[in-house]
Amino acid sequence: MRVRAWIPYWRAALVACALLGTAPDPLRAQALEGLDAMVLELMRQYDVPGMALTVVRGDSVEVLRGFGLARVADSIPVDPERTVF
């Protein structure tokens, strides 16, 4: 996997995460939608079956999401609170 290929995605993710902490609610929702779409596209592009995403600000969890499957053979979805990779 080429690291340079990830740079635009990481920049977009950092911008989205920054918006989560500072933007009004409508912009936060938009940033989350963009982040979800970006994660799903990267998973498709790199054949990642499942992942968890957590955004922490200070002492609080701002975003806790699971994407895809934790166990492909059994079609068990990722549970971001319980799945261990």
C-alpha positions, 0 to 999 in steps of 0.5 A, a space after each residue: 500500500 502506498 503511503 502517498 495515496 493516503 495523504 489526501 484522505 488523511 488531510 480530509 479526515 483531519 479537516 472533518 475531525 477539526 469540524 467535529 469539534 468546532 463547527 455548528 451542528 449542521 456542519 458537524 453532520 456534513 463533516 460526519 457524512 463526508 468522513 463516513 463516505 471517505 472511510 467506506 471508499 478507502 475500505 473498498 479501495 484497499 479491500 478492508 472488510 471492517 474497521 472501527 473509527 473513534 474521534 476523541 476530544 478532550 475526555 469525551 468520545 465525539 464519534 464511535 462508529 463501526 464499518 463493515 464486518 468483524 468476521 467475514 465468514 460469519 457476516 458479523 458486523 463491527 461493533 465499535 464498542 466490542 470488536 477487537 482487531 
